[in-house]
Amino acid sequence: MGDHWTTDRTSDTGSTGSARALTAGILMAGWVALLWVLEGIDTATGHALDTYGISPREPAELRDVVPAAFLHSGWDHLASNSVPLLVLGFIAALAGLRRFAAVVVTIILASGLGVWLTAPENTVTLGASGVVFGLLGYLLVRGFVDRRPWDVLIGIGVAVVYGSLLWGVLPTQSGVSWQGHLFGLAGGVAAAFFFRRPRRAPDNLVTV
């Protein structure tokens, strides 16, 4: 005799869409504000925080893989990262904070370790652009990985607005870490697979 199998269609957090949007907005506004505060401290201390950037292939520098993603080489550098980080982070965080946190950690580690392994000697790399490229890659493929049409449409919209950033993975501009961009992008794509949503069984599925 067949069994009637129903599934729970509620969200994983039980929060409403508006509550999720508010939470995501507060999170990303706070994140970007923190970056500006840190740059202010860095400027006031004669760029003392720049020492937390990543110098390649020095074992002691592995501890700087995470803090380097929150520091910048100047106000212009920070300004160029702030808006895309705010927008892409907000969109990604709408799907839930736990998943978003796991995705961001994956991106930061992938970008930072990639820089540590491949950046030229005698360089110091810092900035949130690795996270920006990671979130871009994540949003571009998430809908296809999860097989969610709405997320596919979101990815297409992100591609239209920010797709030109993908040129940043090429070594075309002096003083810009294409390594951080490339490995951040790869980390975001990988995160879409690592943390994909489990497929739900369809409603009214009958087994025999």
N, C-alpha and C positions, 0 to 999 in steps of 0.2 A: 504494500500500500504506500502511495506517495506521501511525502511529508511536505507541509507548507512552511517555507523558510522566509521569514521576513527580516528586514534589517532596520537598524536605527539610523535615521537620516539626520539626526541632530548634529551640530558641529562638535568638534572635539573639546572645545572649551565651554560650550553652553552659553556663550555670550552673544549678544545681538550684533548685527553688522555695525551699528553706530557706536557701540561700546568698543568694538575692535578697532574701528577707525580712530576713535579718541585715544585709545591706548597706544596704537601705532604712531599717531601724531606726536603724543607727548614723548614717547621713547626717542623718536628721531630728532625732535626739536632739542631734547636734552643732550643727545649724542653730539649734534652739531655745535650746540652751545659749549659743551665740554671742549671740543677741538679749538674753539676760539679762545676760551679761557687758557688752555695750555699754550697756545701760540702767544698770548699776552704775557704769560709767565716766562716763556722762552725769550721773548724780546726784552723783557725787563731785566733778565739775568744775563744778558749778553750771549744768548743762544746756548745756554748751558744744557738745555734738554736735547740738543742735537747729538749729544754723545750716546743717546739711546737709539740712534739710527743703526742700521745693519751694515757692518763691515764684513765682506764676504770671507768665508772659509776660515774664520777664527772661532774656535770652539766656544770661547767665552761670549761671543756675540750672539749665540743662539738664544740667550735670555732676552735679547732685544727684538726678537721676531714679533712679539705681540705689541709692546709699547711703540714700536716704529710706525704702526698703522694709525696711531693717534697723534702723530707729530708732523709738522710741516716745515718747509725751508723758508717760509715767509708768508706775508699776508696774501699776496697774489696767488701763491700755490694753494693756500687754504681756501681762498674764495673760489678758485676754479673747481675744487672738489666738493664744496659745501652743497650746492644746489642738486647736482646729480645724486649725491649720497642721500640727501634728504628725500628726494622723490623716489628713487629706486628702493631705498630702505623702507619707506612708508608702504609702498606697494607690496614688498616682500613680507613685511611684518603683519599685514592684514590676514595672512593665513594662519597666524598663531605665533605666540612669542617663543615657545619652546623650540619649534621647528626653525624659526628665524635665528635664534641663538646658535643652534647647531650648525646652520648654514654659514653664519658669519664666522664662527670659530674655524670651520673648515677652510673658508676662503682666506682668512688671515694667516693660518698656518701654511697653506699651499703657496700663497704669494710670498710670505716671508722666507720660507725655506727655499723656494725657488730662487729668490734674490741671493740668499746666503750661498747657494751652490754655484750660481752662474754669473753674478755681477762681476764687472772688471775689478781688478786689484786697485787698492787705494781709493775706493769710493765709499761713500756713506749714503744709504738709501733710506728714506722715510717718506711717509705720506699715506693718505687714505685712498689713493687712486687704485691700489690693488683691490680694495674692498669694493670700490665702485665698479670696476671691471668684473669682479666676481658676481656681484648682484645682477649686473647686466646679463652675464652668461646664464645665471640661474633662472632669471625671469624669461629669457628667450626660449629655454628648453623645458621649463617646468610643466607647462600645459601638455606638451607632447608626451613627456614621461608619465605624468599622472592621468593622461587621457581625459582631460577636462577641457571642453570647448571654450568655456569662459576664460580660463587661464591661457589658452592658445591665443585668443583675441587680445588679451592683455600683453602677451609676448610680442604680438605683431605691432601693437601700439608702441611698446617700448622700442622695438626695432626702428620704427619710423622716426621717433624722436631722438633716440640716442645711438642708433646703429652706426653713425659715422665715427663714434668713439673707437670702434673696432680697429681702425687704422693705427691706434696707439700700441698695438701689440707688435708692430714692426719697428725695427731699429732705424728710424728715420730722423729723429730729433735728438740732438746732443743735449746731455744733461737731464734727460727724461728716462726713467727706468722702464724700458719696454719689457724687461724681465718680470718686474712686479705686475705689470699689466697682463702679460701672457699667462703667468702662473696663477694670478688671481682669477682670470677668466676660466682657466681650466679647473680651478678649485670650485668655482660656482657651478659649472656644468656637472662636475663630479658630485657636488652636494645635491643637485636635483635628483640624481640616481640614488645616492646613499639614503636620502631622507624622503623618498617618494612615498606618497600616501598609499596604503594597502588598498587594493581594489575591492569594492564592496560587491557582495552578491546582489543581483537584481531582485527587486520585490516580486512576490508571487512566483518565485522559482519552485518548481515541483520536481522532486527527485523520485526515482522509482527503483 
